[in-house]
Amino acid sequence: MSTSARPTGITVQRALELPALRSGLPEILAGADRLHRAVRWVHAGEVPNIASLLKGGELLLTTGYGLGTRPAEQRAFVRTLADRGIAALVMELGPRFTRLPSALVDTARATGLPLVQLHREVPFVTVTEEIHTEIVNGHYALLQRAEEVHRRCTEALLGGGGVPQVLGILADFCANPLFLETTDGRLLYAAGAGPEGADPLQVWEGLRAQHKDTPPPAGSVLVDVPGGGPGTGPGTGSVRARLVLLPVRSPLAAVHRMAAERTADILAVVLMQARQEEELAARGRGDFLTDLAEGRITAEDAPAQARVLGFKPGTSPLLPVVMRLGETLAPAGGGWAVLARAVAEELASVGVPVLLGVRPVEGRVPLLLGLRTETERAAVADRVAAALRAGVERAGMQRPGAQPPVVVVGVAGGWAAASAGLRHAAETASAAQGLTDRPWYDARRLDIDLLLWRLRDHPDLAAFVERAIGPLRDHDERSRPPLLPTLQTYLAHAGRKAETARELHLNRQTLYNRLARIGELLGTDLDDPQTVLALSLALRARRHVS
């Protein structure tokens, strides 16, 4: 893939306008006409061979301690940086230099390297943070715009569209004509309008007449569409087709290249051979169910799109279900097609309408089922959970000792309830990882676990767990028998000692002694309701904090 679209990042000029560098009273000594250079990253250093650590496009911050004392060394220092292609050299005046040596300045001017001196001391870490934040924010904004195109293309496919619709969306976004060609230059599809509304075919014919054996004009974007034959795919070097975007109406920017790359990924799937269409269909259904869950498809529009996908539940209550695969189970490549087919065949015996999709990125299998009545929810959930797990085994993904998949069942209702139910079930399936294995979990009964999972990165949660059960954990690391399992079983049985003793295979006196020791270590009363609540929450939260 090649492109001459503008690089992402910020310019040297913009970096100098940020508060941290501006506070250093920057003075441009060389390269004033090249401040439009893009800053890919920021590096600070004081070693003579710092150019060997750079890749190009950096803004280098230094106080000059890495420069030699002789003019020849200073000239060589600047030349190596210019040869490396850094964006600019920013030097802070101070103990090392009260003014920059003329050899340094003259060489920067001769090589065209922007050279800036700072008259006041500035914290280099602050400069780095500000510029990196600008760069990251710029990348994120581009990604968001490119992802919006990807989402619209996916929706077009879900609505029954194909390659022409996908190319039309990309052409509208780029405001330029684009072409899908074979690798030997034959036109497959064209979209968008040429200058003054000219037919894109005329543009393509003119392009080929002028550039038959040479690359397209400067500013064009070329993106390879990966092939899909046996043993090939994205990343294998096989190319099925090529997207060509021409800047005949307006310049093409980096975001247009990013959008074209994402569109190429969609086109690669659309153009796959028939053996891979099953996975494409499953992914399309998974995208539909995810868009429904995240509110990108309204409850009013959902039934029509579902019918296109073959799901016709009528007025039946809809039951949302999500299966989440453990990290050791997630299939790769064509494994998702195998899994989708195996699960679909198992679900055929359930006897209710089913819409099943796959979401490889999240390792999830979302489903919607049409119930006859809401009272059969539990019975259908039992059959669906068994079918899902059987499908995982048939796909050859259930290995001995591996974490089993988690199946979460939401609340039955209409399309609006299905949207919220799918979202709730998907989150709950992540929160349920590591719980005692069950055929399926009711999403409503795991709301506390879901809340704790959402707080998993908050330091207060880890501190709470440490306060509540830290002494007990420390005891178990040093001594035997461990007491945490005893506490967990005791709380699971709501403080009923007889049931706890039976499950742990202990006599009552031994259990009483362990409970007394737990109370002593924690400095608390296990009969106090508030204490019991806090300990129960801490034990649940322990799975989510490091």
Sequence and secondary structure as in RCSB ss.txt:
>XXXX:A:sequence
MSTSARPTGITVQRALELPALRSGLPEILAGADRLHRAVRWVHAGEVPNIASLLKGGELLLTTGYGLGTRPAEQR
AFVRTLADRGIAALVMELGPRFTRLPSALVDTARATGLPLVQLHREVPFVTVTEEIHTEIVNGHYALLQRAEEVH
RRCTEALLGGGGVPQVLGILADFCANPLFLETTDGRLLYAAGAGPEGADPLQVWEGLRAQHKDTPPPAGSVLVDV
PGGGPGTGPGTGSVRARLVLLPVRSPLAAVHRMAAERTADILAVVLMQARQEEELAARGRGDFLTDLAEGRITAE
DAPAQARVLGFKPGTSPLLPVVMRLGETLAPAGGGWAVLARAVAEELASVGVPVLLGVRPVEGRVPLLLGLRTET
ERAAVADRVAAALRAGVERAGMQRPGAQPPVVVVGVAGGWAAASAGLRHAAETASAAQGLTDRPWYDARRLDIDL
LLWRLRDHPDLAAFVERAIGPLRDHDERSRPPLLPTLQTYLAHAGRKAETARELHLNRQTLYNRLARIGELLGTD
LDDPQTVLALSLALRARRHVS
>XXXX:A:secstr
 EE    SSEEHHHHHHSHHHHTT EEEEE GGGTT EE EEEE   TTGGGG  SSEEEEE STTS SSHHHHH
HHHHHHHHHT SEEEEE SSS SS  HHHHHHHHHHT  EEEESS   HHHHHHHHHHHHHHHHHHHHHHHHHHH
HHHHHHHHTT  HHHHHHHHHHHHTS EEEE TTS EEEEES  GGG  HHHHHHHHHHHSSSS   TT EEEEE
E  STT  TTTT EEEEEEE  SSS   HHHHHHHHHHHHHHHHHTS GGGHHHHHHHHHHHHHHHHHTTSS TT
THHHHHHHTT   TT  EEEEEEE  TTT   TTHHHHHHHHHHHHHTTT S EEE  BTTTTEEEEEEE S GG
GHHHHHHHHHHHHHHHHHHTT   TTS   EEEE   BSHHHHHHHHHHHHHHHHHTTTS   S EEGGGGHHHH
HHHHTTT HHHHHHHHHHHHHHHHHHHHSSS SHHHHHHHHHTTT HHHHHHHHT  HHHHHHHHHHHHHHHTS 
TT HHHHHHHHHHHHHGGG  
